[in-house]
Amino acid sequence: MRLTFWGAARQVTGSMHWVETGDSRILLDCGLMQGHRAEANARNANLPFAATALDAVLLSHAHVDHCGNLPTLVKNGFGGDIVGTHATNDLTRIMLLDSAKIQEQDTAYLNKKRGLRGAEMLVPLYTRQDAESAIRSLTGRAYDKWFNVPGAPLRAQFLDAGHILGSAITVVEMQENGKTLRLGFSGDLGVKDKLILRDPAPAPAVDYLIIEGTYGDRLHDSPRDSEPKLARVIRETTARGGKTIIPSFALDRTQEIVYSIHRSIQSGALSPLPVFVDSPLAMDATEIYRMHPEVFDAETVAFMERHEDPFGFRQLTYTRDVEASKAINDLDGPAVIIASNGMVEAGRILHHVKNNIGDARNTILFVGYQAENTLGRRLVDGIKRARIFGEEYPVRARIEQVDGFSAHADRAALLDWVRPIRHELKGVYVVHAEADAAAALVQGLRELGIRNALAPTYGQQIICD
Ligand SMILES: [Zn+2]
């Protein structure tokens, strides 16, 4: 078997790994690379292989850095199946359509400026039609059952990764020289005790493992600590007569925050107050969460038996259209406003932050990782004035952070996950991690006794036998 790492190599986006055995070639994930615009555009638009040579894609989950470049693959002639779990495929549909809309809108915006100075027009990375073609290639499989990979003489299996709805650990089994060889891919590995989802399945028995290492050098709080902290911040803000503004990604984090607030109201930790989810994409994602209770953990199932809908309660309003979104501004008194994106870089959250940041009664509450060079990160770092839509606003609102809502296993959990299979592993490859985190996890894996552990570079090929 030959592995080639065409993305998420010493970085956290653009997940894409090429697996070749005999005459078969499959891809694990086909994600968008995000980052510096010119570099990301070039990488996403120019696939480093012939899409027509591929037999199938196995998709770990619906985050755009894992599925977001599938339309480019199909646009370039890939005609095989894209296999994911049923929930992953349902979420991938809305994520790809949303991504195509962003690609088209961004290109139209740039072209407007380019037109003024007579520059050549750009084409979007892909269009809605390309996304729809990719969506038609999606084919669903259940967790835990072996299936034949369409178009290739290989078997594969999805195990629950506990990261977002439908997320999977992938196992690929192949025959080489009369021997059975198994490759595992962690996808993004979730955390134990996360709300809504089941715990990640134990590591499968495999010969070679591709493992994510987002938190390869760090520990984070347990999800169990997050809910009381979230409730406390909302309580304190409400006591001041203020609003709590929560920047949150539309997929997974928003559903988790809504469910957590619902639980806190039910338990009495929080008095009922108006809560708004101001995001069309979050509304769509929530609908898909509601369609897949079969993958919820026992606690969520029990909650549903008592209170019905984890993602809906009397004081909660989802807003889709722009007028309803603007109307939230006119509201007096305490409320919670959840909007995306989570790092305050784009989307409706910018308006809510702008309208509320100047009032000391309010709180901006961060519930996710804040990357460098984002407004979210600058606010967490304590800037006194924030620049939004070209204007400066004084930061008077309180800035708070709850970090236990992470959807990724931390260093200790990653190493604990690998430990039971360490003696059988012939090689472990760390992906989906910045260089420092990757190096730290490689070191940890070597300390477990896995000598052949490394963090591949972009385009690196490894022969596994
Ligand atoms: Zn993910």
Residues whose N, C-alpha, C, O or C-beta is under 5 A from the ligand:
A	BS01	ZN	H63 D188
